[in-house]
Amino acid sequence: MPTVEAIKDRKEIELIKTVLRQQSIRDYLLFVVGCNTGLRISDILKLKVSDFVTGERRCIRKHITIIEQKTGKERRIAVNNTLQKALKLYLDEYSPQPNEYFFLSRKGSNSPITPTQAYRILNAAADKCKIDINFGTHTLRKTWGYWTYKSTGNNIGLVMDMLNHSSPSITLRYIGITQEQKDQTYLSVEI
C-alpha cells in the first residue's frame, strides 16, 4: 500500500477547499482543521465546539489544548486566521451546542463521523479535484508539516518537535522532503 503524501501545491489546496465548502461547511472545516493544526484524524474527530469556542458570546479561543490520543502528550495549538474564519462559517451555519462534536455524524447519534467516513469525504474531494498524489486522512497532517517546514525557513527541528518525531530524518521522510530533494537532484543532473 503506497504511503500517503502531503499536498505541495497551494492551488490544489485551494481547489479542495472550494469543493468541500460547496459540499458542506462541516467537511470544509475538517480539511481546514487538519491542514492548519497538524493533528491526527483520531484527534480531529474528537474535537467539540467547546474546544474552540468559549462562553455565551461564542468567542473563538486563541489557542486550543488537547491530549493527543496516540502519544498521550498535551499539545497547545494557536488558532490562525484561516482556521478562525472556517470556525465562524461553521458556527453561523450550524449554531451548535458547546458539547457537540464538530464533525457530527449525520446518522442521528451524538457521535463524530468515523475515520473511514472522513477518508471517504476527503478522498472524494481529492478525486473530484484530480489531485495526483496518494491521498488519505494523514495527508492533512503531512500537508501541515510540509508547509510548516517551508514557512519556517526549513526549520526541521521545530517541525520535528511539533509532530513529536524522534529524528530529523523521520520528519523529512514523513513530509516528503527527502524524495523531493532526490527528485530535484535527478532532474538537475543531465549528462
Secondary structure, DSSP 4 states (H G I P E B T S, - for coil): -PPP-----HHHHHHHHHHHHHH-HHHHHHHHHHHHH---HHHHHT-BHHHHEETTTTEEPSEEEEE-TTT--EEEEE--HHHHHHHHHHHHHH---TTSBTTB-SSSSSSBPPHHHHHHHHHHHHHHTT--S---THHHHHHHHHHHHHHTTS-HHHHHHHTT-S-HHHHHHHHTHHHHHHHHHHHH---
